[in-house]
Amino acid sequence: MSFDAIVTGRTSGGRLLFTTITALSLAIMYAPALYLLLASLNPDAQLGLVPPSRYSLKWYFALLDDSRLAGALKESALVGLATAALATPIGLSAALAYREMKRLRGVFLLVILSAMFVPGTIEGLGLSATLRVVGLAPSWVTIAIGHLLWTLPFAAVVSLIGLSAVRPSTIAAARDLGAGPIRAFVDITLPLMRTNLISSFVFAFLLSLNEQARAYYLAGRQNTLPLYMFAAMNSGASPTIYAFSGAIIVISVAVVALVFAGLVGQQSRRPRQAPGKISY
């Protein structure tokens, strides 16, 4: 039995090995979420699994009366939307500037991407001290500023990927037909980058929604959702956070399933192309 045969899975031993690794990987990835989902159905105050006969939606109904959790969710949504609304156009501007630069492009890109590697606690602490010097009190605005610094490199990268699909010859053709630079940007560049700009917005929103290290130093009286859930878990105040986590898991799976079903349906409705025939 050769090493290549094992690696490529052409032997029974190789298939068994890769099947085992795949099963273990999937178990490690999804076991915590599945455990949390089942534990959220525990009607007791302590987190843990119970027999299926004792499953209850008690804490899910209690979510409706948890005003502090609703306030944290509202704060995170506000910060996330503000962050995404700013990071998307700024990231696009950085990508456009990178494409037009003739010199020091590598340095410019390195400076933008370096923000990814700054530890969140260091950046949050430094930004908190700086904002206090300029007289800006901690609030959702300061959190949004911190999250903007965190999400901006990712938004720029997504815009760069989308911009790579816009051929300079297409822009040049629009200019030859009489379109000005702004008209060519609005009518050519933006439509071609629409998917990437939506991805950039969603990516920045999700990064902001899950961020905790920077928000810890920048939050005012109202905590964001990750800060509230971390504090509630440590204090053991209410198991509604587990029900909230279970609801998020169910909603996320449902959204992914709907998107996948829509893509499969769209693919099945497309007319099949005859072999060897090229359509233009």
Buried (B, 14 or more C-beta within 10 A) or exposed (E): EEEEEBEEBEBEEBEEBBEEEEEEEEEEEEEEBEEBBBBBBBEEEEBEEBEEEEEEEBBBEBBEEBEBBEBBBBBBBBBBBBBBBBBBBBBBEBBBEBBEEEEEEEEBBEEBEEBEEBEBEEBBBEBBEEBEEEEBEBBBBBBBBBBBBBBBBBBBBBBBBBBEEBEEEBBEEBBEEEBEEEEBBEEBBEEBBEEBBEBBBEBBBBBBBEBBBBBBBBBEEBBBBBBBBBBBBEEEEBBBBBBBBBBBBEEEEEEEEEEEEEEEEEEEEEEEEEEEEEEE
